[in-house]
């Protein structure tokens, strides 16, 4: 099925335990790390590729990335809708020349994942980045990660709600959704654990369109 199919996939609250268990049981470490980073930040997969983590002065872990919605940054590769890793040189350039194109959030483990696997990615010094996430992953673009996600040896079929339009009834199916599904899952769960505080969710996700959060979480 095409990438478009995944845009019709919605998470099911009662399946969260199965979602996280499936991630923890993945044999492909790089794929596991991508999914966990999405589920502790709510970032898009292209933003994960171009991100870095560091400790703040209070010991919190911050994940910072180029904002893929910034008009000054182009994460999209050619005319395809696949984000690319921009590389250390360009990321260092942006860090030193244009702070406005970045966004960051405090890592929060709302799914109670084993985040110990992420510790090696955390830089001790905010100004001295030893490792960008994309450098460890060694992926040039989204499509490389997507193929790994869909590979028959690593893909994980999970129960999701499937709905093609607002006029259709959703139904449960087994499917291997794309990375964006996990961003929906994060947003929906974040909103749930914060007692459906839409304003707080919108602020954390950095959304300007309130309809986005409604579409993501209304049936969770």
C-alpha positions in Angstrom: 0.0 0.0 0.0 1.1 3.5 -0.6 2.3 6.2 1.8 -1.1 7.8 1.4 -2.8 4.8 3.1 -1.1 5.7 6.4 -2.7 9.1 6.5 -6.0 7.3 7.1 -4.6 5.4 10.2 -5.5 6.5 13.7 -4.2 5.1 17.0 -6.4 3.2 19.5 -6.0 4.1 23.1 -6.5 0.5 24.3 -3.8 -0.7 22.0 -1.0 1.5 23.5 0.5 -1.3 25.4 0.7 -3.4 22.3 2.2 -0.5 20.3 5.0 0.0 22.9 5.7 -3.7 23.3 6.0 -4.0 19.5 8.6 -1.2 19.5 10.6 -2.7 22.4 10.7 -6.0 20.6 12.1 -4.7 17.3 15.3 -6.3 16.3 16.5 -3.3 14.2 18.0 -0.9 16.7 18.0 2.1 14.4 14.3 1.8 13.6 13.5 1.3 17.3 15.4 4.6 18.1 13.6 6.6 15.5 10.2 5.5 16.8 11.2 6.1 20.4 12.5 9.6 19.6 9.1 10.4 18.0 7.3 9.1 21.0 9.2 11.2 23.5 9.1 14.4 21.4 6.2 14.4 18.9 8.7 15.4 16.2 8.3 14.5 12.5 10.6 11.9 11.2 12.5 14.4 9.1 13.0 16.5 12.2 14.3 13.5 14.1 16.9 12.9 11.4 18.2 16.5 11.9 17.9 16.6 15.7 20.3 16.5 18.6 19.8 15.9 22.3 21.5 17.6 25.3 21.2 18.0 29.0 20.0 21.3 30.4 21.3 22.8 33.7 18.6 20.9 35.7 19.5 17.6 34.2 16.5 17.5 31.8 17.0 16.0 28.3 16.2 18.5 25.5 15.7 17.5 21.9 16.3 20.3 19.4 15.9 20.2 15.6 15.4 22.3 12.5 11.8 23.3 12.2 10.6 21.6 9.0 7.9 24.2 8.6 10.4 27.0 8.6 10.5 28.8 5.2 14.3 29.3 5.7 15.0 25.6 5.9 14.4 23.0 3.3 14.3 19.4 4.6 12.4 18.1 1.6 14.5 16.2 -1.0 13.8 17.5 -4.5 10.2 17.4 -5.6 9.5 14.3 -3.4 7.8 14.5 0.0 10.7 12.8 1.7 12.8 14.6 4.3 16.6 14.4 4.2 19.3 14.5 6.7 21.2 17.8 6.0 24.5 16.7 7.4 26.8 18.1 10.1 28.1 21.0 8.1 24.7 22.5 7.4 23.4 21.8 10.8 26.4 23.5 12.4 25.9 26.4 10.1 22.3 26.9 11.2 23.2 26.5 14.8 25.8 29.2 14.6 24.0 31.6 12.3 20.2 31.4 12.7 18.6 30.3 15.9 15.1 31.1 14.7 14.9 28.1 12.5 15.1 25.7 15.4 12.5 24.2 17.7 13.0 22.2 20.9 11.0 20.4 23.6 11.8 18.6 26.8 11.9 14.9 26.3 8.9 13.3 28.1 8.4 9.6 28.5 4.6 9.5 28.5 4.6 5.9 27.2 7.1 4.6 29.8 9.5 3.3 27.2 13.0 2.0 27.9 14.8 5.3 27.1 18.1 4.0 28.3 18.8 3.1 24.7 18.8 6.8 23.8 21.4 7.9 26.4 24.3 7.6 24.0 22.8 10.2 21.8 22.7 12.9 24.5 25.4 15.5 24.2 26.8 16.9 27.5 27.4 20.4 26.2 24.8 22.5 24.4 27.5 24.3 22.4 29.6 21.2 21.6 27.5 18.7 19.6 29.4 15.4 19.4 26.5 13.6 17.6 23.5 14.5 15.6 20.9 11.8 15.4 21.2 11.5 11.7 24.9 10.8 12.0 24.3 7.8 14.1 21.4 6.6 11.9 23.5 7.1 8.7 20.3 7.6 6.7 20.4 10.1 3.9 16.6 10.6 3.8 13.2 9.6 5.1 12.8 7.0 2.3 15.7 4.9 3.7 14.0 4.7 7.1 10.6 4.1 5.5 11.9 1.1 3.6 13.3 -0.3 6.8 9.9 0.2 8.5 8.1 -1.6 5.7 10.7 -4.4 5.3 9.1 -7.8 5.8 11.8 -8.7 8.4 11.3 -5.6 10.5 7.8 -4.3 9.9 5.3 -4.6 12.7 1.6 -5.0 12.0 -0.5 -3.4 14.7 -4.1 -2.7 15.2 -5.2 0.7 14.1 -8.4 2.6 13.3 -8.8 3.2 9.6 -10.9 6.0 8.2 -10.7 7.5 4.8 -13.0 10.5 5.3 -15.1 12.2 7.9 -18.3 10.8 6.4 -17.1 7.2 6.8 -17.2 4.9 9.8 -13.8 3.9 11.1 -12.9 0.2 11.4 -10.1 -1.7 13.0 -7.5 -3.3 10.8 -4.0 -4.8 11.1 -1.4 -2.6 9.3 2.1 -1.3 9.4 1.6 2.4 9.4 4.3 5.0 8.5 6.2 7.2 10.9 3.6 9.9 10.9 1.2 7.5 12.7 3.5 7.7 15.7 3.4 11.5 15.7 -0.4 11.2 15.8 -0.1 8.7 18.6 2.2 11.0 20.6 -0.2 14.0 20.2 -3.2 12.0 21.1 -1.6 10.4 24.2 -0.1 13.7 25.3 -3.5 15.3 25.2 -5.0 12.3 27.0 -2.6 12.4 29.9 -3.0 16.1 30.2 -6.7 15.7 30.7 -7.6 16.9 27.2 -6.0 20.2 27.6 -6.0 21.2 23.9 -4.2 24.5 24.5 -1.3 22.7 26.3 -1.1 20.1 23.5 -1.1 22.7 20.7 1.6 24.6 22.5 3.8 21.6 23.0 3.3 20.4 19.3 3.9 24.0 18.0 0.7 23.9 16.0 -1.0 27.0 14.7 -4.1 25.2 13.4 -6.5 24.1 16.1 -8.2 21.8 13.6 -5.1 19.7 13.5 -5.3 18.7 17.1 -9.0 18.1 16.9 -8.5 15.7 14.0 -5.8 13.8 15.7 -7.3 13.3 19.1 -11.1 13.5 18.9 -11.6 9.7 18.7 -8.7 8.6 20.9 
